[in-house]
């Protein structure tokens, strides 16, 4: 995962926590939905995409060995 993506997520999470803490009722639901989306997106970027890259590299290596 790129460091700049991690920094962007961290900054956005700080902003959303401050909106949830200090914002009005109409902003809390919206910021909670964004918070859940960022958490699941970060999880997907780290674990799901990483495993996919490993599987693709194994597949390419097997193709090279067979050739």
N, CA, C and O atoms as a GROMACS GRO file, in nm:
protein
  268
    1UNK      N    1   0.084  -0.117   0.000
    1UNK     CA    2   0.000   0.000   0.000
    1UNK      C    3   0.088   0.123   0.000
    1UNK      O    4   0.191   0.127   0.068
    2UNK      N    5   0.048   0.221  -0.075
    2UNK     CA    6   0.128   0.343  -0.085
    2UNK      C    7   0.119   0.424   0.045
    2UNK      O    8   0.012   0.432   0.106
    3UNK      N    9   0.230   0.484   0.086
    3UNK     CA   10   0.225   0.565   0.209
    3UNK      C   11   0.134   0.686   0.197
    3UNK      O   12   0.072   0.727   0.296
    4UNK      N   13   0.124   0.744   0.077
    4UNK     CA   14   0.040   0.863   0.064
    4UNK      C   15  -0.107   0.828   0.083
    4UNK      O   16  -0.183   0.909   0.136
    5UNK      N   17  -0.149   0.708   0.040
    5UNK     CA   18  -0.287   0.666   0.061
    5UNK      C   19  -0.314   0.649   0.210
    5UNK      O   20  -0.420   0.686   0.258
    6UNK      N   21  -0.218   0.593   0.282
    6UNK     CA   22  -0.234   0.575   0.426
    6UNK      C   23  -0.244   0.711   0.496
    6UNK      O   24  -0.326   0.728   0.586
    7UNK      N   25  -0.162   0.806   0.454
    7UNK     CA   26  -0.168   0.940   0.514
    7UNK      C   27  -0.300   1.009   0.482
    7UNK      O   28  -0.357   1.077   0.567
    8UNK      N   29  -0.349   0.991   0.360
    8UNK     CA   30  -0.478   1.050   0.324
    8UNK      C   31  -0.590   0.991   0.409
    8UNK      O   32  -0.677   1.065   0.457
    9UNK      N   33  -0.589   0.860   0.428
    9UNK     CA   34  -0.692   0.798   0.512
    9UNK      C   35  -0.683   0.845   0.656
    9UNK      O   36  -0.785   0.868   0.720
   10UNK      N   37  -0.562   0.861   0.707
   10UNK     CA   38  -0.545   0.907   0.845
   10UNK      C   39  -0.599   1.048   0.862
   10UNK      O   40  -0.670   1.076   0.959
   11UNK      N   41  -0.566   1.134   0.771
   11UNK     CA   42  -0.616   1.272   0.779
   11UNK      C   43  -0.767   1.279   0.768
   11UNK      O   44  -0.831   1.357   0.839
   12UNK      N   45  -0.824   1.199   0.680
   12UNK     CA   46  -0.969   1.198   0.665
   12UNK      C   47  -1.036   1.141   0.789
   12UNK      O   48  -1.142   1.190   0.830
   13UNK      N   49  -0.976   1.040   0.850
   13UNK     CA   50  -1.034   0.984   0.972
   13UNK      C   51  -1.033   1.086   1.087
   13UNK      O   52  -1.130   1.095   1.161
   14UNK      N   53  -0.924   1.161   1.102
   14UNK     CA   54  -0.920   1.266   1.204
   14UNK      C   55  -1.031   1.368   1.182
   14UNK      O   56  -1.098   1.411   1.276
   15UNK      N   57  -1.049   1.406   1.056
   15UNK     CA   58  -1.153   1.503   1.022
   15UNK      C   59  -1.292   1.448   1.054
   15UNK      O   60  -1.376   1.518   1.109
   16UNK      N   61  -1.315   1.322   1.018
   16UNK     CA   62  -1.447   1.263   1.044
   16UNK      C   63  -1.474   1.245   1.192
   16UNK      O   64  -1.587   1.266   1.237
   17UNK      N   65  -1.373   1.207   1.269
   17UNK     CA   66  -1.393   1.197   1.414
   17UNK      C   67  -1.426   1.333   1.475
   17UNK      O   68  -1.506   1.341   1.569
   18UNK      N   69  -1.366   1.438   1.423
   18UNK     CA   70  -1.398   1.571   1.476
   18UNK      C   71  -1.539   1.613   1.436
   18UNK      O   72  -1.608   1.679   1.514
   19UNK      N   73  -1.584   1.576   1.316
   19UNK     CA   74  -1.722   1.607   1.277
   19UNK      C   75  -1.820   1.529   1.363
   19UNK      O   76  -1.921   1.582   1.408
   20UNK      N   77  -1.789   1.400   1.386
   20UNK     CA   78  -1.878   1.319   1.471
   20UNK      C   79  -1.883   1.376   1.612
   20UNK      O   80  -1.989   1.379   1.674
   21UNK      N   81  -1.769   1.422   1.664
   21UNK     CA   82  -1.764   1.473   1.800
   21UNK      C   83  -1.830   1.610   1.815
   21UNK      O   84  -1.906   1.633   1.909
   22UNK      N   85  -1.802   1.699   1.721
   22UNK     CA   86  -1.845   1.838   1.738
   22UNK      C   87  -1.955   1.882   1.642
   22UNK      O   88  -2.009   1.991   1.658
   23UNK      N   89  -1.990   1.800   1.544
   23UNK     CA   90  -2.090   1.839   1.446
   23UNK      C   91  -2.232   1.820   1.498
   23UNK      O   92  -2.255   1.761   1.604
   24UNK      N   93  -2.324   1.873   1.421
   24UNK     CA   94  -2.465   1.861   1.456
   24UNK      C   95  -2.518   1.723   1.420
   24UNK      O   96  -2.447   1.639   1.366
   25UNK      N   97  -2.646   1.701   1.453
   25UNK     CA   98  -2.707   1.571   1.430
   25UNK      C   99  -2.714   1.535   1.282
   25UNK      O  100  -2.699   1.418   1.246
   26UNK      N  101  -2.736   1.633   1.197
   26UNK     CA  102  -2.747   1.602   1.054
   26UNK      C  103  -2.613   1.559   0.995
   26UNK      O  104  -2.611   1.484   0.897
   27UNK      N  105  -2.502   1.604   1.052
   27UNK     CA  106  -2.371   1.565   1.001
   27UNK      C  107  -2.322   1.432   1.057
   27UNK      O  108  -2.238   1.366   0.996
   28UNK      N  109  -2.373   1.392   1.173
   28UNK     CA  110  -2.322   1.270   1.238
   28UNK      C  111  -2.352   1.145   1.156
   28UNK      O  112  -2.265   1.059   1.142
   29UNK      N  113  -2.471   1.134   1.102
   29UNK     CA  114  -2.504   1.017   1.021
   29UNK      C  115  -2.422   1.010   0.894
   29UNK      O  116  -2.375   0.904   0.855
   30UNK      N  117  -2.406   1.125   0.829
   30UNK     CA  118  -2.327   1.132   0.707
   30UNK      C  119  -2.181   1.098   0.734
   30UNK      O  120  -2.120   1.021   0.660
   31UNK      N  121  -2.125   1.154   0.839
   31UNK     CA  122  -1.984   1.128   0.869
   31UNK      C  123  -1.963   0.984   0.917
   31UNK      O  124  -1.856   0.928   0.895
   32UNK      N  125  -2.062   0.925   0.982
   32UNK     CA  126  -2.050   0.785   1.022
   32UNK      C  127  -2.048   0.694   0.898
   32UNK      O  128  -1.972   0.598   0.894
   33UNK      N  129  -2.131   0.725   0.799
   33UNK     CA  130  -2.132   0.646   0.675
   33UNK      C  131  -1.998   0.659   0.604
   33UNK      O  132  -1.946   0.560   0.551
   34UNK      N  133  -1.941   0.778   0.601
   34UNK     CA  134  -1.809   0.797   0.540
   34UNK      C  135  -1.702   0.721   0.618
   34UNK      O  136  -1.612   0.662   0.558
   35UNK      N  137  -1.712   0.722   0.748
   35UNK     CA  138  -1.616   0.653   0.833
   35UNK      C  139  -1.617   0.502   0.805
   35UNK      O  140  -1.511   0.440   0.792
   36UNK      N  141  -1.734   0.444   0.796
   36UNK     CA  142  -1.746   0.302   0.766
   36UNK      C  143  -1.688   0.272   0.627
   36UNK      O  144  -1.617   0.173   0.610
   37UNK      N  145  -1.716   0.357   0.530
   37UNK     CA  146  -1.662   0.339   0.396
   37UNK      C  147  -1.511   0.346   0.391
   37UNK      O  148  -1.448   0.267   0.321
   38UNK      N  149  -1.453   0.438   0.463
   38UNK     CA  150  -1.307   0.451   0.466
   38UNK      C  151  -1.243   0.330   0.534
   38UNK      O  152  -1.140   0.281   0.488
   39UNK      N  153  -1.303   0.282   0.642
   39UNK     CA  154  -1.248   0.166   0.712
   39UNK      C  155  -1.252   0.043   0.621
   39UNK      O  156  -1.152  -0.029   0.611
   40UNK      N  157  -1.365   0.018   0.556
   40UNK     CA  158  -1.373  -0.098   0.467
   40UNK      C  159  -1.286  -0.082   0.344
   40UNK      O  160  -1.230  -0.180   0.295
   41UNK      N  161  -1.273   0.039   0.293
   41UNK     CA  162  -1.185   0.063   0.179
   41UNK      C  163  -1.039   0.041   0.213
   41UNK      O  164  -0.964  -0.014   0.132
   42UNK      N  165  -0.998   0.083   0.331
   42UNK     CA  166  -0.861   0.061   0.375
   42UNK      C  167  -0.834  -0.088   0.395
   42UNK      O  168  -0.729  -0.138   0.357
   43UNK      N  169  -0.929  -0.157   0.455
   43UNK     CA  170  -0.916  -0.302   0.473
   43UNK      C  171  -0.900  -0.370   0.337
   43UNK      O  172  -0.815  -0.458   0.320
   44UNK      N  173  -0.983  -0.330   0.242
   44UNK     CA  174  -0.976  -0.389   0.108
   44UNK      C  175  -0.842  -0.361   0.043
   44UNK      O  176  -0.784  -0.449  -0.021
   45UNK      N  177  -0.792  -0.240   0.057
   45UNK     CA  178  -0.664  -0.205  -0.005
   45UNK      C  179  -0.549  -0.285   0.054
   45UNK      O  180  -0.458  -0.324  -0.019
   46UNK      N  181  -0.552  -0.309   0.183
   46UNK     CA  182  -0.440  -0.376   0.248
   46UNK      C  183  -0.447  -0.527   0.230
   46UNK      O  184  -0.350  -0.587   0.183
   47UNK      N  185  -0.558  -0.588   0.265
   47UNK     CA  186  -0.564  -0.734   0.273
   47UNK      C  187  -0.612  -0.800   0.144
   47UNK      O  188  -0.549  -0.893   0.095
   48UNK      N  189  -0.721  -0.753   0.088
   48UNK     CA  190  -0.777  -0.818  -0.030
   48UNK      C  191  -0.688  -0.796  -0.152
   48UNK      O  192  -0.656  -0.891  -0.223
   49UNK      N  193  -0.649  -0.672  -0.176
   49UNK     CA  194  -0.565  -0.643  -0.292
   49UNK      C  195  -0.427  -0.706  -0.277
   49UNK      O  196  -0.369  -0.751  -0.376
   50UNK      N  197  -0.374  -0.709  -0.157
   50UNK     CA  198  -0.243  -0.771  -0.134
   50UNK      C  199  -0.244  -0.920  -0.165
   50UNK      O  200  -0.152  -0.972  -0.227
   51UNK      N  201  -0.350  -0.989  -0.121
   51UNK     CA  202  -0.362  -1.132  -0.150
   51UNK      C  203  -0.382  -1.156  -0.300
   51UNK      O  204  -0.332  -1.255  -0.354
   52UNK      N  205  -0.453  -1.068  -0.365
   52UNK     CA  206  -0.474  -1.079  -0.509
   52UNK      C  207  -0.342  -1.064  -0.585
   52UNK      O  208  -0.318  -1.137  -0.681
   53UNK      N  209  -0.260  -0.971  -0.544
   53UNK     CA  210  -0.129  -0.952  -0.608
   53UNK      C  211  -0.041  -1.075  -0.591
   53UNK      O  212   0.027  -1.116  -0.684
   54UNK      N  213  -0.042  -1.134  -0.472
   54UNK     CA  214   0.037  -1.254  -0.448
   54UNK      C  215  -0.011  -1.368  -0.537
   54UNK      O  216   0.071  -1.440  -0.594
   55UNK      N  217  -0.141  -1.386  -0.550
   55UNK     CA  218  -0.194  -1.492  -0.636
   55UNK      C  219  -0.158  -1.469  -0.782
   55UNK      O  220  -0.124  -1.564  -0.852
   56UNK      N  221  -0.164  -1.346  -0.829
   56UNK     CA  222  -0.128  -1.316  -0.967
   56UNK      C  223   0.020  -1.342  -0.991
   56UNK      O  224   0.058  -1.396  -1.096
   57UNK      N  225   0.105  -1.305  -0.896
   57UNK     CA  226   0.249  -1.331  -0.910
   57UNK      C  227   0.278  -1.481  -0.914
   57UNK      O  228   0.364  -1.525  -0.990
   58UNK      N  229   0.209  -1.559  -0.832
   58UNK     CA  230   0.227  -1.705  -0.835
   58UNK      C  231   0.184  -1.761  -0.971
   58UNK      O  232   0.251  -1.849  -1.025
   59UNK      N  233   0.075  -1.711  -1.025
   59UNK     CA  234   0.026  -1.758  -1.154
   59UNK      C  235   0.126  -1.724  -1.265
   59UNK      O  236   0.154  -1.808  -1.350
   60UNK      N  237   0.180  -1.605  -1.263
   60UNK     CA  238   0.278  -1.564  -1.365
   60UNK      C  239   0.406  -1.647  -1.350
   60UNK      O  240   0.464  -1.687  -1.451
   61UNK      N  241   0.449  -1.674  -1.228
   61UNK     CA  242   0.569  -1.755  -1.206
   61UNK      C  243   0.550  -1.897  -1.259
   61UNK      O  244   0.640  -1.953  -1.320
   62UNK      N  245   0.432  -1.955  -1.234
   62UNK     CA  246   0.404  -2.089  -1.284
   62UNK      C  247   0.407  -2.093  -1.438
   62UNK      O  248   0.457  -2.188  -1.498
   63UNK      N  249   0.352  -1.988  -1.499
   63UNK     CA  250   0.352  -1.981  -1.647
   63UNK      C  251   0.495  -1.974  -1.700
   63UNK      O  252   0.526  -2.038  -1.801
   64UNK      N  253   0.582  -1.898  -1.632
   64UNK     CA  254   0.721  -1.885  -1.678
   64UNK      C  255   0.796  -2.016  -1.661
   64UNK      O  256   0.876  -2.052  -1.746
   65UNK      N  257   0.770  -2.087  -1.552
   65UNK     CA  258   0.839  -2.213  -1.526
   65UNK      C  259   0.796  -2.319  -1.627
   65UNK      O  260   0.879  -2.398  -1.672
   66UNK      N  261   0.669  -2.321  -1.662
   66UNK     CA  262   0.619  -2.418  -1.757
   66UNK      C  263   0.669  -2.393  -1.900
   66UNK      O  264   0.680  -2.486  -1.980
   67UNK      N  265   0.698  -2.270  -1.931
   67UNK     CA  266   0.740  -2.235  -2.068
   67UNK      C  267   0.881  -2.277  -2.099
   67UNK      O  268   0.928  -2.254  -2.210
   0.00000   0.00000   0.00000
